[in-house]
Amino acid sequence: MMDAPTTAAYDSTADTKEHIKQVRKRITEFTDRLWMRGNAHDASKLGPNEKPLFDEMTPKLKTMVYGTQEYKDSLKALGPALRHHYENNTHHPEHWGEKGVAGMCLLDLVEMYCDWQAATLRGKDGDFAKGLAINEARFKLDPQLASIFRNTFERYGDLGRDPARS
């Protein structure tokens, strides 16, 4: 009968620290890219292809409840501006044509989620959970992704809130 070979005791500290370093490096790269997207978010709305129609329609949209027929009808008036906006902003499912949300990357999804939260503040009722349910149906969100969005809201609420006012 052969004895099992003896091995020197293994200390995983160095490997674990290297792994932590590699994960941190990737999270930093991700957050840097997300930060850049936040700085450039919706900049096309300030250009000549979009601004005139948004100047006209935004005050009207503020008086409406998201998802209502009145709201949907008002979006039609934004037609050319919205087409340009969707073509130039990957955080909108419409940018991806038939693929919709399935065409997005994780950065697009995070920006879209934050955009939906911020957009809630502009509407008449300001109900993010209701808006999320509307968008789940509107964009045919996979149930797992919709659950992740709901979980995020339940755990963190409005990510842009002033902590001093919470």
Secondary structure as GFF3:
##gff-version 3
##sequence-region A 1 166
A	DSSP	alpha_helix	13	40	.	.	.	ID=ss1
A	DSSP	three_ten_helix	43	46	.	.	.	ID=ss2
A	DSSP	alpha_helix	51	61	.	.	.	ID=ss3
A	DSSP	alpha_helix	69	77	.	.	.	ID=ss4
A	DSSP	alpha_helix	79	88	.	.	.	ID=ss5
A	DSSP	three_ten_helix	93	103	.	.	.	ID=ss6
A	DSSP	alpha_helix	106	120	.	.	.	ID=ss7
A	DSSP	alpha_helix	128	138	.	.	.	ID=ss8
A	DSSP	alpha_helix	143	156	.	.	.	ID=ss9
A	DSSP	three_ten_helix	163	165	.	.	.	ID=ss10
###
